[in-house]
Amino acid sequence: MERTVNVNVGVEDKRMVKANTQGEYVCEQCGFRYETESRARQCENWCREHKSCNLEIIAHGKPPEE
Ligand SMILES: [Zn+2]
């Protein structure tokens, strides 16, 4: 029960989705904010690949605020 759990993110996946001070996960590509990291990661992957946003994904997030 005292084993250390190593959360290994894939070696190729160096970009981590960061949570901001409000605990929201931000897509580094488009700046949309999400409640879950998986959603933000989904967005980031899409944005990086397609150089545009997926409306179905950003519908779950909040637009960036400056
Ligand atoms: Zn995005």
N, CA, C, O and the ligand as a Tripos MOL2 file, in Angstrom:
@<TRIPOS>MOLECULE
protein
  265   263    67     0     0
PROTEIN
NO_CHARGES

@<TRIPOS>ATOM
      1 N           0.8210   -1.2000    0.0000 N.3       1 MET1
      2 CA          0.0000    0.0000    0.0000 C.3       1 MET1
      3 C           0.8640    1.2630    0.0000 C.2       1 MET1
      4 O           0.3560    2.3700   -0.1780 O.2       1 MET1
      5 N           2.1660    1.0900    0.1990 N.am      2 GLU2
      6 CA          3.0010    2.2840    0.2550 C.3       2 GLU2
      7 C           3.7610    2.5170   -1.0440 C.2       2 GLU2
      8 O           4.7340    3.2700   -1.0940 O.2       2 GLU2
      9 N           3.3000    1.8630   -2.0700 N.am      3 ARG3
     10 CA          3.9890    2.0400   -3.3450 C.3       3 ARG3
     11 C           3.8010    3.4590   -3.8740 C.2       3 ARG3
     12 O           2.7350    4.0600   -3.7450 O.2       3 ARG3
     13 N           4.8290    3.9490   -4.4490 N.am      4 THR4
     14 CA          4.7310    5.2660   -5.0600 C.3       4 THR4
     15 C           4.0740    5.1000   -6.4210 C.2       4 THR4
     16 O           4.4790    4.2680   -7.2320 O.2       4 THR4
     17 N           3.0860    5.8850   -6.6400 N.am      5 VAL5
     18 CA          2.4260    5.8010   -7.9300 C.3       5 VAL5
     19 C           3.0720    6.7900   -8.8870 C.2       5 VAL5
     20 O           3.0410    8.0020   -8.6720 O.2       5 VAL5
     21 N           3.6370    6.2650   -9.9110 N.am      6 ASN6
     22 CA          4.2370    7.1310  -10.9210 C.3       6 ASN6
     23 C           3.2460    7.3890  -12.0320 C.2       6 ASN6
     24 O           2.8630    6.4880  -12.7780 O.2       6 ASN6
     25 N           2.8510    8.6150  -12.1210 N.am      7 VAL7
     26 CA          1.9610    8.9470  -13.2140 C.3       7 VAL7
     27 C           2.8220    9.3180  -14.4060 C.2       7 VAL7
     28 O           3.3480   10.4270  -14.5010 O.2       7 VAL7
     29 N           2.9450    8.3930  -15.2810 N.am      8 ASN8
     30 CA          3.7870    8.6350  -16.4370 C.3       8 ASN8
     31 C           2.9890    9.1330  -17.6240 C.2       8 ASN8
     32 O           2.1550    8.4230  -18.1850 O.2       8 ASN8
     33 N           3.2580   10.3270  -17.9740 N.am      9 VAL9
     34 CA          2.6570   10.8470  -19.1940 C.3       9 VAL9
     35 C           3.5630   10.3640  -20.3050 C.2       9 VAL9
     36 O           4.7800   10.2780  -20.1380 O.2       9 VAL9
     37 N           2.9680   10.0530  -21.4300 N.am     10 GLY10
     38 CA          3.7510    9.5550  -22.5440 C.3      10 GLY10
     39 C           4.9620   10.4270  -22.8300 C.2      10 GLY10
     40 O           4.8890   11.6520  -22.7350 O.2      10 GLY10
     41 N           6.0640    9.8020  -23.1780 N.am     11 VAL11
     42 CA          7.3000   10.5500  -23.3900 C.3      11 VAL11
     43 C           7.1360   11.5850  -24.5010 C.2      11 VAL11
     44 O           7.6960   12.6800  -24.4370 O.2      11 VAL11
     45 N           6.3750   11.2250  -25.4970 N.am     12 GLU12
     46 CA          6.2080   12.1420  -26.6220 C.3      12 GLU12
     47 C           5.3210   13.3270  -26.2590 C.2      12 GLU12
     48 O           5.3840   14.3910  -26.8750 O.2      12 GLU12
     49 N           4.5070   13.1130  -25.2570 N.am     13 ASP13
     50 CA          3.5570   14.1420  -24.8800 C.3      13 ASP13
     51 C           4.1640   15.0490  -23.8340 C.2      13 ASP13
     52 O           3.8340   14.9470  -22.6520 O.2      13 ASP13
     53 N           5.0420   15.9280  -24.2530 N.am     14 LYS14
     54 CA          5.7450   16.7520  -23.2810 C.3      14 LYS14
     55 C           4.9080   17.9260  -22.8140 C.2      14 LYS14
     56 O           5.0950   18.4430  -21.7120 O.2      14 LYS14
     57 N           3.9890   18.3370  -23.6610 N.am     15 ARG15
     58 CA          3.1850   19.4890  -23.2920 C.3      15 ARG15
     59 C           2.1280   19.0870  -22.2920 C.2      15 ARG15
     60 O           1.2710   18.2480  -22.5700 O.2      15 ARG15
     61 N           2.2000   19.6840  -21.1460 N.am     16 MET16
     62 CA          1.1830   19.4110  -20.1510 C.3      16 MET16
     63 C           0.1220   20.4990  -20.2200 C.2      16 MET16
     64 O           0.4120   21.6740  -20.4470 O.2      16 MET16
     65 N          -1.0860   20.0750  -20.0220 N.am     17 VAL17
     66 CA         -2.1360   21.0760  -19.9440 C.3      17 VAL17
     67 C          -2.0730   21.6690  -18.5450 C.2      17 VAL17
     68 O          -2.1090   20.9520  -17.5450 O.2      17 VAL17
     69 N          -1.9820   22.9510  -18.4980 N.am     18 LYS18
     70 CA         -1.8170   23.6000  -17.1980 C.3      18 LYS18
     71 C          -3.1400   24.1050  -16.6480 C.2      18 LYS18
     72 O          -4.0140   24.5580  -17.3860 O.2      18 LYS18
     73 N          -3.2550   24.0140  -15.3650 N.am     19 ALA19
     74 CA         -4.4290   24.5920  -14.7200 C.3      19 ALA19
     75 C          -4.0840   26.0090  -14.3010 C.2      19 ALA19
     76 O          -2.9810   26.2620  -13.8170 O.2      19 ALA19
     77 N          -4.9880   26.9060  -14.4770 N.am     20 ASN20
     78 CA         -4.7280   28.2830  -14.0440 C.3      20 ASN20
     79 C          -5.1170   28.4460  -12.5810 C.2      20 ASN20
     80 O          -5.4690   27.4770  -11.9090 O.2      20 ASN20
     81 N          -5.0530   29.6670  -12.1010 N.am     21 THR21
     82 CA         -5.3030   29.9070  -10.6810 C.3      21 THR21
     83 C          -6.7300   29.5750  -10.2790 C.2      21 THR21
     84 O          -7.0240   29.3450   -9.1060 O.2      21 THR21
     85 N          -7.6120   29.5560  -11.2720 N.am     22 GLN22
     86 CA         -8.9920   29.2260  -10.9610 C.3      22 GLN22
     87 C          -9.2650   27.7390  -11.0840 C.2      22 GLN22
     88 O         -10.4060   27.2870  -10.9820 O.2      22 GLN22
     89 N          -8.2000   26.9910  -11.3030 N.am     23 GLY23
     90 CA         -8.3570   25.5530  -11.4130 C.3      23 GLY23
     91 C          -8.9290   25.1150  -12.7440 C.2      23 GLY23
     92 O          -9.4480   24.0080  -12.8850 O.2      23 GLY23
     93 N          -8.8260   25.9940  -13.7070 N.am     24 GLU24
     94 CA         -9.3200   25.6320  -15.0310 C.3      24 GLU24
     95 C          -8.1380   25.1950  -15.8880 C.2      24 GLU24
     96 O          -7.0190   25.6820  -15.7300 O.2      24 GLU24
     97 N          -8.4090   24.2850  -16.7790 N.am     25 TYR25
     98 CA         -7.3510   23.8060  -17.6480 C.3      25 TYR25
     99 C          -7.3910   24.5730  -18.9590 C.2      25 TYR25
    100 O          -8.4320   24.6890  -19.6070 O.2      25 TYR25
    101 N          -6.2480   25.0830  -19.3220 N.am     26 VAL26
    102 CA         -6.1990   25.9810  -20.4620 C.3      26 VAL26
    103 C          -5.5020   25.3480  -21.6530 C.2      26 VAL26
    104 O          -4.4140   24.7860  -21.5350 O.2      26 VAL26
    105 N          -6.1460   25.4510  -22.7890 N.am     27 CYS27
    106 CA         -5.5280   25.0140  -24.0280 C.3      27 CYS27
    107 C          -4.4820   26.0520  -24.4190 C.2      27 CYS27
    108 O          -4.7980   27.2280  -24.5990 O.2      27 CYS27
    109 N          -3.2480   25.6100  -24.5460 N.am     28 GLU28
    110 CA         -2.1880   26.5730  -24.8450 C.3      28 GLU28
    111 C          -2.2770   27.1030  -26.2590 C.2      28 GLU28
    112 O          -1.7040   28.1470  -26.5730 O.2      28 GLU28
    113 N          -2.9710   26.4120  -27.0890 N.am     29 GLN29
    114 CA         -3.0700   26.8300  -28.4810 C.3      29 GLN29
    115 C          -4.0950   27.9450  -28.6610 C.2      29 GLN29
    116 O          -3.8030   28.9690  -29.2800 O.2      29 GLN29
    117 N          -5.2750   27.7490  -28.1300 N.am     30 CYS30
    118 CA         -6.3190   28.7390  -28.3780 C.3      30 CYS30
    119 C          -6.7260   29.5050  -27.1210 C.2      30 CYS30
    120 O          -7.4120   30.5230  -27.2060 O.2      30 CYS30
    121 N          -6.3110   29.0250  -25.9770 N.am     31 GLY31
    122 CA         -6.5880   29.7470  -24.7470 C.3      31 GLY31
    123 C          -7.9440   29.4440  -24.1280 C.2      31 GLY31
    124 O          -8.2940   30.0200  -23.0980 O.2      31 GLY31
    125 N          -8.7030   28.5560  -24.7360 N.am     32 PHE32
    126 CA         -9.9840   28.1920  -24.1350 C.3      32 PHE32
    127 C          -9.7450   27.4700  -22.8180 C.2      32 PHE32
    128 O          -8.7410   26.7800  -22.6400 O.2      32 PHE32
    129 N         -10.6890   27.6440  -21.9000 N.am     33 ARG33
    130 CA        -10.5300   27.0770  -20.5640 C.3      33 ARG33
    131 C         -11.5630   25.9820  -20.3140 C.2      33 ARG33
    132 O         -12.7260   26.0990  -20.6980 O.2      33 ARG33
    133 N         -11.1130   24.9320  -19.6710 N.am     34 TYR34
    134 CA        -11.9860   23.7800  -19.4520 C.3      34 TYR34
    135 C         -11.9590   23.3320  -18.0050 C.2      34 TYR34
    136 O         -11.0210   23.6070  -17.2580 O.2      34 TYR34
    137 N         -13.0230   22.6310  -17.6350 N.am     35 GLU35
    138 CA        -13.0990   22.1490  -16.2610 C.3      35 GLU35
    139 C         -12.2840   20.8770  -16.0650 C.2      35 GLU35
    140 O         -11.8690   20.5590  -14.9510 O.2      35 GLU35
    141 N         -12.0620   20.1620  -17.1470 N.am     36 THR36
    142 CA        -11.3050   18.9260  -17.0140 C.3      36 THR36
    143 C         -10.0620   18.9540  -17.8930 C.2      36 THR36
    144 O         -10.0480   19.5580  -18.9650 O.2      36 THR36
    145 N          -9.0360   18.2950  -17.4160 N.am     37 GLU37
    146 CA         -7.7870   18.2710  -18.1550 C.3      37 GLU37
    147 C          -7.9450   17.5150  -19.4720 C.2      37 GLU37
    148 O          -7.3600   17.8860  -20.4900 O.2      37 GLU37
    149 N          -8.7370   16.4590  -19.4340 N.am     38 SER38
    150 CA         -8.8880   15.6610  -20.6400 C.3      38 SER38
    151 C          -9.5220   16.4830  -21.7590 C.2      38 SER38
    152 O          -9.1680   16.3440  -22.9290 O.2      38 SER38
    153 N         -10.4520   17.3290  -21.3820 N.am     39 ARG39
    154 CA        -11.1230   18.1710  -22.3570 C.3      39 ARG39
    155 C         -10.1210   19.1750  -22.9450 C.2      39 ARG39
    156 O         -10.0770   19.3890  -24.1570 O.2      39 ARG39
    157 N          -9.3420   19.7690  -22.0870 N.am     40 ALA40
    158 CA         -8.3560   20.7500  -22.5320 C.3      40 ALA40
    159 C          -7.3110   20.0920  -23.4260 C.2      40 ALA40
    160 O          -6.8700   20.6690  -24.4200 O.2      40 ALA40
    161 N          -6.9330   18.9030  -23.0630 N.am     41 ARG41
    162 CA         -5.9460   18.1740  -23.8450 C.3      41 ARG41
    163 C          -6.5020   17.8430  -25.2340 C.2      41 ARG41
    164 O          -5.8140   17.9330  -26.2510 O.2      41 ARG41
    165 N          -7.7620   17.4620  -25.2240 N.am     42 GLN42
    166 CA         -8.4560   17.1640  -26.4740 C.3      42 GLN42
    167 C          -8.4120   18.3870  -27.3820 C.2      42 GLN42
    168 O          -8.1080   18.2940  -28.5710 O.2      42 GLN42
    169 N          -8.7190   19.5130  -26.7990 N.am     43 CYS43
    170 CA         -8.7370   20.7630  -27.5310 C.3      43 CYS43
    171 C          -7.3480   21.0790  -28.0560 C.2      43 CYS43
    172 O          -7.1780   21.4290  -29.2240 O.2      43 CYS43
    173 N          -6.3650   20.9530  -27.1890 N.am     44 GLU44
    174 CA         -5.0030   21.2850  -27.5720 C.3      44 GLU44
    175 C          -4.5160   20.3980  -28.7220 C.2      44 GLU44
    176 O          -3.8810   20.8690  -29.6660 O.2      44 GLU44
    177 N          -4.8200   19.1420  -28.6190 N.am     45 ASN45
    178 CA         -4.4190   18.2340  -29.6890 C.3      45 ASN45
    179 C          -5.0600   18.6320  -31.0050 C.2      45 ASN45
    180 O          -4.4220   18.6310  -32.0580 O.2      45 ASN45
    181 N          -6.3240   18.9690  -30.9180 N.am     46 TRP46
    182 CA         -7.0500   19.3500  -32.1230 C.3      46 TRP46
    183 C          -6.4740   20.6460  -32.6970 C.2      46 TRP46
    184 O          -6.1910   20.7420  -33.8910 O.2      46 TRP46
    185 N          -6.3110   21.6230  -31.8340 N.am     47 CYS47
    186 CA         -5.8150   22.9300  -32.2720 C.3      47 CYS47
    187 C          -4.4480   22.8020  -32.9320 C.2      47 CYS47
    188 O          -4.1830   23.4270  -33.9600 O.2      47 CYS47
    189 N          -3.5960   21.9990  -32.3400 N.am     48 ARG48
    190 CA         -2.2470   21.8500  -32.8490 C.3      48 ARG48
    191 C          -2.2720   21.1950  -34.2270 C.2      48 ARG48
    192 O          -1.5240   21.5640  -35.1330 O.2      48 ARG48
    193 N          -3.1420   20.2300  -34.3480 N.am     49 GLU49
    194 CA         -3.1800   19.4630  -35.5840 C.3      49 GLU49
    195 C          -3.8790   20.2040  -36.7130 C.2      49 GLU49
    196 O          -3.4460   20.1700  -37.8650 O.2      49 GLU49
    197 N          -4.9590   20.8680  -36.3610 N.am     50 HIS50
    198 CA         -5.7890   21.4840  -37.4060 C.3      50 HIS50
    199 C          -5.6230   22.9880  -37.5170 C.2      50 HIS50
    200 O          -6.1740   23.6160  -38.4210 O.2      50 HIS50
    201 N          -4.8640   23.5630  -36.5990 N.am     51 LYS51
    202 CA         -4.6630   25.0150  -36.5890 C.3      51 LYS51
    203 C          -5.9870   25.7700  -36.5280 C.2      51 LYS51
    204 O          -6.0920   26.8990  -37.0060 O.2      51 LYS51
    205 N          -6.9630   25.1520  -35.9550 N.am     52 SER52
    206 CA         -8.2450   25.8070  -35.7510 C.3      52 SER52
    207 C          -8.9580   25.0910  -34.6220 C.2      52 SER52
    208 O          -8.5270   24.0310  -34.1680 O.2      52 SER52
    209 N         -10.0400   25.6740  -34.1820 N.am     53 CYS53
    210 CA        -10.7400   25.0750  -33.0590 C.3      53 CYS53
    211 C         -11.8850   24.1850  -33.5150 C.2      53 CYS53
    212 O         -12.5140   24.4190  -34.5470 O.2      53 CYS53
    213 N         -12.1290   23.1790  -32.7270 N.am     54 ASN54
    214 CA        -13.2600   22.2980  -32.9610 C.3      54 ASN54
    215 C         -14.4410   22.8360  -32.1570 C.2      54 ASN54
    216 O         -14.4130   22.8730  -30.9270 O.2      54 ASN54
    217 N         -15.4680   23.2470  -32.8770 N.am     55 LEU55
    218 CA        -16.6120   23.8730  -32.2100 C.3      55 LEU55
    219 C         -17.2460   22.9700  -31.1620 C.2      55 LEU55
    220 O         -17.7380   23.4360  -30.1350 O.2      55 LEU55
    221 N         -17.2250   21.6850  -31.4350 N.am     56 GLU56
    222 CA        -17.8430   20.7680  -30.4730 C.3      56 GLU56
    223 C         -17.0380   20.6890  -29.1900 C.2      56 GLU56
    224 O         -17.5860   20.4580  -28.1120 O.2      56 GLU56
    225 N         -15.7410   20.8810  -29.3140 N.am     57 ILE57
    226 CA        -14.8960   20.8370  -28.1240 C.3      57 ILE57
    227 C         -14.9840   22.1460  -27.3570 C.2      57 ILE57
    228 O         -15.1730   22.1470  -26.1410 O.2      57 ILE57
    229 N         -14.8490   23.2590  -28.0650 N.am     58 ILE58
    230 CA        -14.8570   24.5350  -27.3470 C.3      58 ILE58
    231 C         -16.2260   24.8740  -26.7760 C.2      58 ILE58
    232 O         -16.3580   25.7490  -25.9190 O.2      58 ILE58
    233 N         -17.2370   24.1730  -27.2610 N.am     59 ALA59
    234 CA        -18.5730   24.3740  -26.6980 C.3      59 ALA59
    235 C         -18.5950   23.9890  -25.2230 C.2      59 ALA59
    236 O         -19.4560   24.4360  -24.4660 O.2      59 ALA59
    237 N         -17.6380   23.1540  -24.8270 N.am     60 HIS60
    238 CA        -17.5720   22.7320  -23.4270 C.3      60 HIS60
    239 C         -16.6830   23.6320  -22.5870 C.2      60 HIS60
    240 O         -16.5650   23.4610  -21.3740 O.2      60 HIS60
    241 N         -16.0620   24.5900  -23.2520 N.am     61 GLY61
    242 CA        -15.1320   25.4370  -22.5180 C.3      61 GLY61
    243 C         -15.5710   26.8820  -22.4800 C.2      61 GLY61
    244 O         -16.6380   27.2560  -22.9650 O.2      61 GLY61
    245 N         -14.7170   27.6660  -21.8940 N.am     62 LYS62
    246 CA        -14.9850   29.1020  -21.8110 C.3      62 LYS62
    247 C         -13.9250   29.8350  -22.6140 C.2      62 LYS62
    248 O         -12.7570   29.4460  -22.6010 O.2      62 LYS62
    249 N         -14.3180   30.8820  -23.3080 N.am     63 PRO63
    250 CA        -13.3410   31.6300  -24.1170 C.3      63 PRO63
    251 C         -12.2800   32.2560  -23.2380 C.2      63 PRO63
    252 O         -12.5210   32.5420  -22.0650 O.2      63 PRO63
    253 N         -11.1040   32.4690  -23.8070 N.am     64 PRO64
    254 CA        -10.0060   33.0580  -23.0260 C.3      64 PRO64
    255 C         -10.3410   34.4620  -22.5620 C.2      64 PRO64
    256 O         -11.0440   35.2100  -23.2410 O.2      64 PRO64
    257 N          -9.8290   34.8010  -21.4030 N.am     65 GLU65
    258 CA        -10.0070   36.1700  -20.9340 C.3      65 GLU65
    259 C          -8.6380   36.7920  -20.7610 C.2      65 GLU65
    260 O          -7.7080   36.1670  -20.2520 O.2      65 GLU65
    261 N          -8.5380   37.9970  -21.1840 N.am     66 GLU66
    262 CA         -7.2310   38.6690  -21.1020 C.3      66 GLU66
    263 C          -7.1420   39.4660  -19.8230 C.2      66 GLU66
    264 O          -6.1220   40.1060  -19.5650 O.2      66 GLU66
    265 ZN         -7.7170   24.7760  -28.1870 Zn       67 ZN67
@<TRIPOS>BOND
     1     1     2 1
     2     2     3 1
     3     3     4 2
     4     3     5 am
     5     5     6 1
     6     6     7 1
     7     7     8 2
     8     7     9 am
     9     9    10 1
    10    10    11 1
    11    11    12 2
    12    11    13 am
    13    13    14 1
    14    14    15 1
    15    15    16 2
    16    15    17 am
    17    17    18 1
    18    18    19 1
    19    19    20 2
    20    19    21 am
    21    21    22 1
    22    22    23 1
    23    23    24 2
    24    23    25 am
    25    25    26 1
    26    26    27 1
    27    27    28 2
    28    27    29 am
    29    29    30 1
    30    30    31 1
    31    31    32 2
    32    31    33 am
    33    33    34 1
    34    34    35 1
    35    35    36 2
    36    35    37 am
    37    37    38 1
    38    38    39 1
    39    39    40 2
    40    39    41 am
    41    41    42 1
    42    42    43 1
    43    43    44 2
    44    43    45 am
    45    45    46 1
    46    46    47 1
    47    47    48 2
    48    47    49 am
    49    49    50 1
    50    50    51 1
    51    51    52 2
    52    51    53 am
    53    53    54 1
    54    54    55 1
    55    55    56 2
    56    55    57 am
    57    57    58 1
    58    58    59 1
    59    59    60 2
    60    59    61 am
    61    61    62 1
    62    62    63 1
    63    63    64 2
    64    63    65 am
    65    65    66 1
    66    66    67 1
    67    67    68 2
    68    67    69 am
    69    69    70 1
    70    70    71 1
    71    71    72 2
    72    71    73 am
    73    73    74 1
    74    74    75 1
    75    75    76 2
    76    75    77 am
    77    77    78 1
    78    78    79 1
    79    79    80 2
    80    79    81 am
    81    81    82 1
    82    82    83 1
    83    83    84 2
    84    83    85 am
    85    85    86 1
    86    86    87 1
    87    87    88 2
    88    87    89 am
    89    89    90 1
    90    90    91 1
    91    91    92 2
    92    91    93 am
    93    93    94 1
    94    94    95 1
    95    95    96 2
    96    95    97 am
    97    97    98 1
    98    98    99 1
    99    99   100 2
   100    99   101 am
   101   101   102 1
   102   102   103 1
   103   103   104 2
   104   103   105 am
   105   105   106 1
   106   106   107 1
   107   107   108 2
   108   107   109 am
   109   109   110 1
   110   110   111 1
   111   111   112 2
   112   111   113 am
   113   113   114 1
   114   114   115 1
   115   115   116 2
   116   115   117 am
   117   117   118 1
   118   118   119 1
   119   119   120 2
   120   119   121 am
   121   121   122 1
   122   122   123 1
   123   123   124 2
   124   123   125 am
   125   125   126 1
   126   126   127 1
   127   127   128 2
   128   127   129 am
   129   129   130 1
   130   130   131 1
   131   131   132 2
   132   131   133 am
   133   133   134 1
   134   134   135 1
   135   135   136 2
   136   135   137 am
   137   137   138 1
   138   138   139 1
   139   139   140 2
   140   139   141 am
   141   141   142 1
   142   142   143 1
   143   143   144 2
   144   143   145 am
   145   145   146 1
   146   146   147 1
   147   147   148 2
   148   147   149 am
   149   149   150 1
   150   150   151 1
   151   151   152 2
   152   151   153 am
   153   153   154 1
   154   154   155 1
   155   155   156 2
   156   155   157 am
   157   157   158 1
   158   158   159 1
   159   159   160 2
   160   159   161 am
   161   161   162 1
   162   162   163 1
   163   163   164 2
   164   163   165 am
   165   165   166 1
   166   166   167 1
   167   167   168 2
   168   167   169 am
   169   169   170 1
   170   170   171 1
   171   171   172 2
   172   171   173 am
   173   173   174 1
   174   174   175 1
   175   175   176 2
   176   175   177 am
   177   177   178 1
   178   178   179 1
   179   179   180 2
   180   179   181 am
   181   181   182 1
   182   182   183 1
   183   183   184 2
   184   183   185 am
   185   185   186 1
   186   186   187 1
   187   187   188 2
   188   187   189 am
   189   189   190 1
   190   190   191 1
   191   191   192 2
   192   191   193 am
   193   193   194 1
   194   194   195 1
   195   195   196 2
   196   195   197 am
   197   197   198 1
   198   198   199 1
   199   199   200 2
   200   199   201 am
   201   201   202 1
   202   202   203 1
   203   203   204 2
   204   203   205 am
   205   205   206 1
   206   206   207 1
   207   207   208 2
   208   207   209 am
   209   209   210 1
   210   210   211 1
   211   211   212 2
   212   211   213 am
   213   213   214 1
   214   214   215 1
   215   215   216 2
   216   215   217 am
   217   217   218 1
   218   218   219 1
   219   219   220 2
   220   219   221 am
   221   221   222 1
   222   222   223 1
   223   223   224 2
   224   223   225 am
   225   225   226 1
   226   226   227 1
   227   227   228 2
   228   227   229 am
   229   229   230 1
   230   230   231 1
   231   231   232 2
   232   231   233 am
   233   233   234 1
   234   234   235 1
   235   235   236 2
   236   235   237 am
   237   237   238 1
   238   238   239 1
   239   239   240 2
   240   239   241 am
   241   241   242 1
   242   242   243 1
   243   243   244 2
   244   243   245 am
   245   245   246 1
   246   246   247 1
   247   247   248 2
   248   247   249 am
   249   249   250 1
   250   250   251 1
   251   251   252 2
   252   251   253 am
   253   253   254 1
   254   254   255 1
   255   255   256 2
   256   255   257 am
   257   257   258 1
   258   258   259 1
   259   259   260 2
   260   259   261 am
   261   261   262 1
   262   262   263 1
   263   263   264 2
@<TRIPOS>SUBSTRUCTURE
     1 MET1         2 RESIDUE 1 A MET
     2 GLU2         6 RESIDUE 1 A GLU
     3 ARG3        10 RESIDUE 1 A ARG
     4 THR4        14 RESIDUE 1 A THR
     5 VAL5        18 RESIDUE 1 A VAL
     6 ASN6        22 RESIDUE 1 A ASN
     7 VAL7        26 RESIDUE 1 A VAL
     8 ASN8        30 RESIDUE 1 A ASN
     9 VAL9        34 RESIDUE 1 A VAL
    10 GLY10       38 RESIDUE 1 A GLY
    11 VAL11       42 RESIDUE 1 A VAL
    12 GLU12       46 RESIDUE 1 A GLU
    13 ASP13       50 RESIDUE 1 A ASP
    14 LYS14       54 RESIDUE 1 A LYS
    15 ARG15       58 RESIDUE 1 A ARG
    16 MET16       62 RESIDUE 1 A MET
    17 VAL17       66 RESIDUE 1 A VAL
    18 LYS18       70 RESIDUE 1 A LYS
    19 ALA19       74 RESIDUE 1 A ALA
    20 ASN20       78 RESIDUE 1 A ASN
    21 THR21       82 RESIDUE 1 A THR
    22 GLN22       86 RESIDUE 1 A GLN
    23 GLY23       90 RESIDUE 1 A GLY
    24 GLU24       94 RESIDUE 1 A GLU
    25 TYR25       98 RESIDUE 1 A TYR
    26 VAL26      102 RESIDUE 1 A VAL
    27 CYS27      106 RESIDUE 1 A CYS
    28 GLU28      110 RESIDUE 1 A GLU
    29 GLN29      114 RESIDUE 1 A GLN
    30 CYS30      118 RESIDUE 1 A CYS
    31 GLY31      122 RESIDUE 1 A GLY
    32 PHE32      126 RESIDUE 1 A PHE
    33 ARG33      130 RESIDUE 1 A ARG
    34 TYR34      134 RESIDUE 1 A TYR
    35 GLU35      138 RESIDUE 1 A GLU
    36 THR36      142 RESIDUE 1 A THR
    37 GLU37      146 RESIDUE 1 A GLU
    38 SER38      150 RESIDUE 1 A SER
    39 ARG39      154 RESIDUE 1 A ARG
    40 ALA40      158 RESIDUE 1 A ALA
    41 ARG41      162 RESIDUE 1 A ARG
    42 GLN42      166 RESIDUE 1 A GLN
    43 CYS43      170 RESIDUE 1 A CYS
    44 GLU44      174 RESIDUE 1 A GLU
    45 ASN45      178 RESIDUE 1 A ASN
    46 TRP46      182 RESIDUE 1 A TRP
    47 CYS47      186 RESIDUE 1 A CYS
    48 ARG48      190 RESIDUE 1 A ARG
    49 GLU49      194 RESIDUE 1 A GLU
    50 HIS50      198 RESIDUE 1 A HIS
    51 LYS51      202 RESIDUE 1 A LYS
    52 SER52      206 RESIDUE 1 A SER
    53 CYS53      210 RESIDUE 1 A CYS
    54 ASN54      214 RESIDUE 1 A ASN
    55 LEU55      218 RESIDUE 1 A LEU
    56 GLU56      222 RESIDUE 1 A GLU
    57 ILE57      226 RESIDUE 1 A ILE
    58 ILE58      230 RESIDUE 1 A ILE
    59 ALA59      234 RESIDUE 1 A ALA
    60 HIS60      238 RESIDUE 1 A HIS
    61 GLY61      242 RESIDUE 1 A GLY
    62 LYS62      246 RESIDUE 1 A LYS
    63 PRO63      250 RESIDUE 1 A PRO
    64 PRO64      254 RESIDUE 1 A PRO
    65 GLU65      258 RESIDUE 1 A GLU
    66 GLU66      262 RESIDUE 1 A GLU
    67 ZN67       265 GROUP 0 **** ****
